[in-house]
Every structure is written in structure tokens, then in C-alpha cells.
Amino acid sequence: MIKKDIVNKVAGMMNLSLSEAEEVVESVFTVVKNALVSGEKVGLHGFGNFRVVKKNSRPGRNPKTGEEIMIAARKVITFKASDKLKQAVNHLPPEQDE
């Protein structure tokens, strides 16, 4: 699924024009992106959590030449799916709260 497909589905579900739906979808993506850029964790209840993790520099190896190289420190975005999303993907009934 690509962004265009998401826009089409949102337009159909919300009874919006394609341009209105595209604006909504783009706004949500912008809010999530800006939060991650500023170092915030983004939690979407029932979906999962996005967060930025710092990776330290580390030694590596070029697989073609075998030459040792240093892999630079960087930030990566991680996503951890919620239990509800995992259950839906695996077609399991939701767990009942006791």
C-alpha cells in the first residue's frame, strides 16, 4: 500500500474529496515526522510506538573485500507494534481484560 492508496481509503471512509483526504493524511505524516525529528516518542494506541534510537559507531567489514571499516554513529527509527495490531495480523481474538 502506498500513500495514494491511503488517501483513497481515507477519502472513502470519511466522505472527503481526494484533495481534502490528501491534506489530512499529509498533516498526520508531518506531525509524526516533526515529533520524531525533535526526539519525541510517537505512540498510536492500538497500533504501536515509533521512537528514535541512537546507534554508536562500530567496526564493520566490507563483505566484498573483507576490508574493515568504521560504521558511523547515527540515529534510527524503530517501530514496536502493539499487542492489538499483532493479534489482528495473526487473526487472533483480542485478549479480554480481567
N, C-alpha and C positions, 0 to 999 in steps of 0.2 A: 504494500500500500504506500502510495506517495502522498505528498501534501495536497495535490489536486483532488485525490480520492477523498481525503479527509474533509476538504472544503465542500465537495459534492454531498457527502453524507450529512455534514452539519447543516447545510442549506436545506436538505430534505427533512431532517428531523426537526429543525427549528422554524420551518416555513419562511426561510430568508432567501433573498436573492443571492446569486453566486458572489457578487461583489461584497455584499454585507457579510456573508459567511467567511469569505476570504479575509476580511478585515478582522473578524472575531478570532479566527484561527491564528492569523499573523500576530495579533495582540497577545494572545496566550503564549505563543512561542517567544515573543520579545520579553515578556515578563519573566518567563523561566530562564531565558538566556541571561538577562541582566542580573537576576538573583545569583546564578552560578558564577558569573564573572566577578561579582562582588564577594564571593566566598560563602554565600548562604546555602544552606541545605534546602532542597525543594521536596516537600512531602505531599503526595497526592493520595488522600485516603482511599483505600480500596484498589489502588494502582501500584504505588511504590514510591521509593525515595531516590532522588538524584543528589549527588554531592561531589565536590571537588576534593581530590586527594593528591597530596604532594608526593612525588616519587623522587628519591635521592638518585644521584648519579651512581653508576655501577659499571663494572667491567663487563664487556661483551666480546663476541667473536663474530667476524665476518664469515658466514657459512660457506661462501665460495672460496675464499683464500685462506681461511683459518687465522687471519691476522687479528690480533687482539686490539680492541678499540674501547674507548670510554663512552658509554651512553650517557648523554647529558641529563641533568635533573630536569624534571618537567612536572606539570600538573595534568591529571587525567580526570575524566568524569566517570563516575561509577553509578550504576543503577542497581537497586535491590528491589525485586518485585515483592509486592505484599502477598500475604498468605491467600487472600481472596483472589488475586489475579492468578496465582499458581494453581489454586483449586479450579478456577474457571478453565484454564488452559488444559488441565488434566481431566476435565469433565467430572470433577468430584463435587458432591453436595457440600455446601458451606457448613463449617463446624457450628454446632449450636453452643451458645453461651450458657454456662451453668450458673 
